[in-house]
Amino acid sequence: MTELIGHLHPLLVHLPIGILLLGCFFQLLVLRPGYAYLQPAIGITLFWGMLSAVAACLTGYLLSGTGDYDEQLVTRHQWFGIAVAALAAVYYACFRCKVINKYSWAWPLVLITLVSITGHLGGSLTHGSDYLTGSFTNIGVRDAPLPERPIPNVQEAVAYTDLVQPLLQRKCYSCHGPNKQKGKLRMDQIALLMKGGKDGVVLQPGNAEKSELMQRILLEKSDEKHMPPKEKPQLTEKELALLHWWIASGASFDKKTKELSQPEKIKPILLSLQNKVTENKPPADVPANNVEKADAAAIKKLTDKGVVLIPVALNSNYLVASFVSLPSATDSDVRLLLPLKKQLVWLKLNDTKVSDSALTVIAQCSNITRLELANTRVTDKGLAQLTALQQLQSVNIVGTAVTAAGLLALKNIPGLRSIYFYRTAVKAADWAALKKAFPAATLDSGGYRVPLFETDTMLVKPPKKEQ
């Protein structure tokens, strides 16, 4: 019965928070002209807030006796809760005796502060000490699972530290960790894990079937003793097999995987932990290293001619140069880019009069990652000079005289992943050679034909003439 009453604490604890804060709000409002009509409501709210605070303290005290929570944190929460109840009682008595008029603004402020601290400590007990600050430090990943540790060689890994402990951390520590110890069981420290909880030891090294930990996990989810609780994330089949294997092999905390017996069933599971599929992210098309600011005089010469120069991103010194508004641009205009060769990463020369001579200049701009030469006069001879652009990722030669031989000259550029060559001298017979030379790149030859369906058209009829 005592435990049942203690479990009413989460239900009752919110009453004094809401009621007392409402009373404090009323008290602060009546200090302003026009809110005197709220005066009678202050006494009522303080009375019921005081009673609910006392009830919350009593049930909280009974709940703390279960030993499911961190003792030091419980003690602090308990004394602040008692302080709230005591202050609410004194506040109510002084209000009834009308002796608080002189400092009527101070009482609600002190009470609000105490309620806030008590509530924060209670939240720390339930959700962890970082439940409030975690909102700022882990924006966007709050509900994400803890990442598994990378294991380059699973046989050299320490079985507990590298395989089992991360599993327990993800699935067990929220109820059996430093802030909460359900059933007086704490699992984040080896000595406490082996000590067990109020029902005794939970691990029997060498005997997984008789270990309380495994028995609780294998119970039906509907069973009240099933662990983790049914509303929490459950262990996967692979995690169950891993935990069972570790306990059955002796529950060692310092041995490496290779030192433990490994039945055939566990070998593929261990191997899967080692062979993690990593995401192959494409290289960034803006260099990670910082670069000094471009020469202002050189920028002015280009912009005076009509070249558009803008930063690739906010607070970045890397630049995009576009000659789109200067269709008459020639090779001599491109030479003006040389003072910016460190800062230039994206260059657009589409529909200009530039030729192979301009590519000699462009080849010196070693940070270029995107190059657009559509409808220009460049040929295979000029394109061969672009092999110096080892950061190049995308090139557009649509509408030029470039052939497959010219494109093949670029095959040793490691990061090249997009090539656009519609309406060039590249022939259909060259496609196989290009695919072999650029296996990781997207080859776009254009000339798409989209089929026309009956549903894509609509019959438009003239409006009916009025009679």
N, C-alpha and C positions, 0 to 999 in steps of 0.2 A: 504493500500500500504506500509506503514511503517513497519507493521508486516511482510509482505511478503518479503521485502528487508532484514529485520533482519534474517529471516529464511534461507537466502543465506549464513550466516556466516559459518556453518559447511562445506559448499562447498568451500568457498574461503580461510578458515583459513589454509588449508594444503598447499596452494601455497607458501606463504612466508617461511613456514618451509622448504620445499624442495628446493626452489630456493635460499634462503639466505644461507642455509647450503652448497649448491653446490658452491656458490661464495666464501664462507669461505674456503672450501676445495681447490679451485683453488688458492686462495691467499697464503695458506700455502705451496702448491706444488711449486709455482714459486720461493720460497725461496731457493729451491734446484737447482743445476746446471742441465741443460737438460730439464727443464720445462718452459723456458721463453716463449715458443709458446702459453702458456695458458693465458698470460697477457691480450690480447684483450678481452677474454671471461669474465674476472672478471667484467669489467664495465657493460657489457650487463646483467649479472646475478644480479648484485647489483641494477641496474635500475629497472628491472622487479620485483625483490624481494621487493624493496622499495614500488613500486606501489601496489603490492598485499598486503603488510603489512598494508598500509593505508586503502585499501578497506576492509580488515579483521577487522580493528579497527572500521570503520564506521558501518559495518553491525553488529559487536559485540555490539556496543553501542546501536543500535536500538533493538537488541534482548534482551539486559539486561532490557529494559523498560517494557517487558512483566511481570516481577516479578516472573518468573517461577523458579528462582534459588536463592540460598543462597546469600544474599546481600553482606556480608562481603567477601565471596570467589569471588564473581563477581567483586567487587572493586579491589581486589588484582590482579586478572587476567587481568582486564581492564588496570590498570596502567603499568603492565609489558608489555602488548601488545603495549601500546603507546610508552613505552621505546624502544621496538624492532623497531617500525616504525621510531621513531626519530633517533635512532642510525644508522639505515640503510640509512636514508636520509643524515646524516652527513658523514657517511662512503663513500657514493657515491660521495658527493660533494668533499670531500678531495681526493678521488681517481682521480676524473676528474682534480683537480687542482694539482695533483702530489705532495701532501704535507704529504703523509703517509709513505714515504720510510723508515724513521728512525725507526718507530714503526709499521712496516707493519705486524709483527707477532702478536701484541697485539689486533688489531682490530677484526680479526676473532675469537679469543678466547673469547673476551668479548661478541661478538654477539652470538656465540654458547651457552654461558652460559645463556644469556637472553632468547633465543629461547627455551632452554630446560626447564627453570623455567616456562615460559609462557605456554608451552605445557603441563607441569605437572599439573598446576593449571586448565587448560581447561579440562584435563582428569578427574580431581577430580570433576569438576562440572557435567560432563556427567555420570561418572561411580561410583562416591563416593570417599571420601577422602582416602580410603585404597585400591584403585584399583591397585596400584603398589606394596605396601608392602604385600597385600593379596596373591600375587603369592608365597611368601616365607612362610607366616604363615599358609596357607591353601592348601599346595601342595596335589593334588589328590582329593580335595573336593570342588574345586572352584565353580563348577556348581551344587553342591548338594543342595537340598532345606534345609532351616533352620529346625532343628528338632522341633517337637512338644513337649511341656512340659509334663512330666509325671503327670497324674492326678489319684492319688490313690482312691479318692472319689469325683466324679463329682458333687455331691449334695453339698459338702462343699467347692467347688472351687468358687472363685470370677468370675462371668460370664464374665466380660470384660477382666480382667487381664489374666485369665487362658485359656479362650476359644476364645474370639473374637480378642484380641490384637495380639496373634501369627498369626492368619489368616491375619489380616491387614499387619502385618510385612512381611509375605511371598509374598503377592500379591499386596500391595499398596505402601509401603514405598519407593520403588526404584524411583517412580515418585512424591511422596508426602511426602518425608521425610526431614531430616535435610539438605541435599545437593541440592535437587531439589524440587521445589514446582510448579508443573504444574497447571495452572489456579489459582495461588496464594493460593492453598490449601495445608495445611500441616496437616498430620494425626497422627504423632507420639507423639503429646502432646494433652491432653484432651481438654484444653482451645481452642487450634487452630483448632482442629477437629470440635468442636461445633461452632466456629466462621464461618467456611466455607471458600469459596474462592471468586473469583471475580464475580461469578454468584449467590452468596448468600449462605445461609446455606445448608448443604447437609444432615443433620439429622433432622428428626421430631420425637422425642421420642413418642412412642405409635402409630405411623402411618407409617409403613414400605412402604406402597404403594405410599405415597406422598413424601417420602424422596428421594431427588435427587440422593443420593448414590445408592439406590436400583434401581431407574429408569435407571441410566446409565449402571449398571451391566446387567440389563435385556434387554437392546437394542440388536438388531441383531449385530453380530460381524462385518458385513460389514458397519455398521453405524459409521461415523467418531467420534461420541460422545460416542461410547461404551467404557466401562471401565471394566477391563484393556484393553489397546490396543490389537488388534488381534494378534500381534506378541509376546505378553507377555503371561505367564502362566495364564490360566483362572481359575475361581472358579469352584470347583466341585459342584455337586448337594447337597452334604452334607454341604459344606461350605456355599452355598447360603441359605439353610434352616436354618442353625445356625445363620447367620447374620440377616436374616429376623425375626427370632424368637426374637433375642436380641433387635432389634429396636422396634418391635411390643409390647414387654413386658415393654417398657419404656426406653430403652437404658441407663440403670443404670451402673455407673462406679465403684460402691462399693458394690453392693448387691451380695450375694451368689446365686448360681443356685437354691437352694431350696426355696429362697425367691421370685422367679419369677414364674409366671403362666406357666404351661407346658402342652400344648395340647398333645394329644396322638401321633400326628405325630412326635413331637420332642423328645419324650422319648427314642426311640431306638437309635437316633443319639447321644444324650447325653451319653447314656450307652456305645455306641461304643467308645467314647473318653476315657472312664474310663477303659474299658477292652482291653487295648492294648496287642496284642500278642507279647510277648518278645521272643527273640531268645535264645533257650537253647543250649548254647555252651558247648561242652564237657570240662571237667577239663583239664588243661594243664598237659602234661606228664613230665614237669620239674618244681620242686617247685619254687614258686615266691620268697621265702626268700633266701637271700644270705647265703653262707656257706664258712667257712675258707678253705684255700688251703690244699689239701691232703698231708699227710706225704711223703716226698720225698724218704725216705728209704724204706717205704712199697711199694711204686710204683716201685722202682728199683728191689725189690725181685720178684715181679710179672712179670715185663718185662724181667728179666733175664731168667725166665722160658718159655717165649714165649707168655705170655698173652698180648693182645693188650689193652692199656688204653688210651683213648682219651677224651677230653672235649666234652660235648654234644653240645656246641655252643661256639662261639668266646668270649673270656674274661669271661668264666664261669668256676667255680671250680667244678661243677657237672660232673661226669664221666660215660663213657660207658666202661664196661669190657667185652671183648670177648675172649673166650677160643677156638675159631674156629681153631686156628693154633696149639692147644695143645690137640689133641684127646686122649692122654693118661692121661689127668688130672683126679685126684681122689679127694676124700673128703678132704684130707690133703692140697691139693693145694687151695681148696676153702676157707679154714681157713685163708689163707693169705689175704683175703679180709676184715677181721674184722677191721683193722686200717682205712679202707676207708668206713666204714658203713654209715657215714654221707654224703659222697660225691657220693656214688654209686646210680644211678637211673635206668640204663639199664644194664641188665646182660644176656649174651649169653653163655649158657653151652651146646648147641646142640652137639650131637655125642661124648660126653665124657663118662667117667666111673663113674661119680658121682652118689651117692645113697641118701637114706633118711637122712643119717648122715649129708650130705652137706646142706640139707634144714634147719637143726638146726642153722647153721651159717647164711644162707641167711635170715632167719626170723628176725635176729637182724639188718639187713640193712633196716631200716624202711622207707627210702625214695624211695625204688625201685618201679618203675611204670611199667616197662616192664621186663618180665622174660621168657626166652626161655630154656626149658628143653627137647627138642625133642630128642628121641632116647637115653635116659639116663636110669638109673636103679631105678628111683624114683617110689614109690608106694603110695597107699592111706594113709598109715601111715605117710609118710613124707609130703605129700601134706597138711595134716591137720595142720601142723605147720605154713603154710603160712597165716593163719588167722591173724597173727600179722602184716602182710603187708597191712595196711589200705589204703595206697596210690596206691596199685596195680591196674592197668588198663588193662593189657594184659598178658595172660599166654599161653604158648605153651607147650603142653605135648604130641605132636604127637609121635607115636611109643613107648609109655611106657605101663606099666601094670596097669595104673590108671583105676578105675571103676567109674561108676556114683556116687557111695557113696562117693568116694574121692572128686569128683568135688562139690558135694552138701555141703561139709564142707566149701566151699569158698563163700557160698551164702550171708553171712553177710558183705562181703567187699563192701562198698558202690559204689566205682567208677569203679568196674570191668565191662568192656564193650566188651572185645574180649577174647574168649576161643577157642583154636585150639586143637582138640582131635582126629584127624584122626589116624586110626590103633591103637586104644587103646582097653581096655576091656569094654568100654561103648557100650551097646547094643541098637538096634533100639527101643526096648520097653521102654528104659529109656528117650527117647526124650521128651515126654510130661512133665515128672517131671522136667527135666532140664529147659525147656522153662518157666515153672511156677516159678522155683527158680531164674532164671536170665531173667526177662522180658525185661530189657533194654540192655541186652548184645547180641553181635553177636556170635552165636554158630556155629562153623565151623567144620563139621565132615568129610570134604574132600571127596575123592572118586568120584569126578565128572566125568560124561561121556558126552563128547561133541558130538552131532550128526554129522555124516559125510554126507555132501551134495555132489551131483554130481559135483556142480560147484567148490568144494574144490580141485578137482583133475585135472590133466592135462595129456593128452596122449602124451608121448614123442616118436617120431618116429626116427629111425636111419637115418642118412643123406643118400641121394641118391648117389649111386656109379656113378662116371664119366664113360661115355662110352669110 
